[in-house]
């Protein structure tokens, strides 16, 4: 494997080395964050926030051997880094250690509880070979080549729009050359059936604009129509808050594409698409959305998980999702006016358990006029409380009542099923009855008639013979499954026992001539002098 970097090259000063290796680490770990060392880097040039903890990279451009002075610098950097409680610390230096240097390093890292790893010349050579556009850009002057290629792309793109199909391969070749040379961005080109050509520029990692920014300028004209106003607002928001935007080609009169050099070029375009200006901080936020009454009492609260953070000239947007992923929340901060806007969107998924949906739906059911909403970030309220306008609280409150009913039934019975998409009045009645049986020790009500099944042989049992012989039987009980049918599905929720205070036989079964002992018959019953019945659960599979 050829080593493309002479680490003793005079062009490779400390700043160039740090720039190049920082980009390498960002290419290996797109979530990495580069630290500006102007005010002291705290023992870290690059840090990588992970769910497992903070990993820190210290970049040292030493050559030759690691002597007394270099060892003192490394020790100081490691001590400062340790104050940040990292889970790992990496020394990246273009030197492969000797046995003596390794012994010194082992003694040094023994003072700390987290792993300390030496990434030396061999490690750097391997990754420079795997990312050859890094030394080409930082040491071999490919910046100017990239600019020339971009000018060629524009010339070829103009020819393509005039219908010169043989230029397609040349455009693809230019794209491949750009991607071989540029370590910061990936270039893409597409030719649509209508002959229009689009150029895409995608950063390899977050924060790339700090290493090499690409700027756009030009003239835009938005018509005074609903669509034009919406496009203009979206385009303005892209710069103010870092949100994505698409500008149709008809609204673009001129577009200037500035590569990070001293020169720029104008480009013909069929449209402009701006991606979100992603900020790194979202993963580190712990968010809570609260609803409070006029006295500041918390009525409802729900935790949120941050998904994306964007930043622009006036402020930024934070996007969240609740822990069940059924509600998306977007907050926009406008710094000059100190205003905070919160927008939410709820969607009910199919095949979701009621207990999963309940916390979010209950929260939405509490969003009523006269109350206020606040968002809490890392334990601190972000902006003043927001007054809640008229909302769909009643609808969500009704939905929360149903979910609570279903969740109770499932919790006690141990029988879980998805939230039904729709319920008839009869299904709702059976759910209410089942809920009453499951959540109360005894339910007492009046009855008018019932029946139970037995066999011909069973009619001769003492208890049933007594029922047929006596005019009225007191405290007779029957056991049967508690079944709820929802749509085409029947759910057995347990076994209920009905104790009837007074029972009379309404109709005794007629025995068919060809009956066998196992032939099933039905006995119809009606109340005697007392029509009350007490119902209780005998057994369930859940937590009673």
Secondary structure, DSSP 8 states (H G I E B T S, - for coil): ------TT-TT--HHHHHHHHHHHHHHH-TT-EE--GGG--TT-SEEEEETTEEEEEEEE---S---HHHHHHHHHHHHHHHTT--SEEEEEES----HHHHHHHHHHHTTSSSEEEEE-HHHHHHHHHHTHHHHHHHTS-HHHHHHHHHHHHHHHHHHHHTT-GGGHHHHHHHHHHHHHH-SSEEEEEEE-TTS-EEEEEEESSTTHHHHS--EEEEEE---SSHHHHHHHHHHHHHHHH---EEEEGGGEEEEEEE-SSS--EEE--SEEEE---B-GGGGG-EEEEEEE-TT--EEEEEEEEEEEEEE-SSEEEEEEEETTSSEEEEEEEETTTTEEEEEEEE---SS-BHHHHHHHHHHHHT--TT-EEEEEETTEE-SS-EE--S-SHHHHHHHHHHHHHHHHHHHHH----B--S---HHHHHHHHHHHHHHHSS-EEEE--EEEEEEETGGGGSHHHHHHHHSS-EEEEEEEEEEEEEETTEEEEEEEEEEEEEEEEEEE-----TT--TT-EEEEEEEE-S--EEEEEEEE-SS--
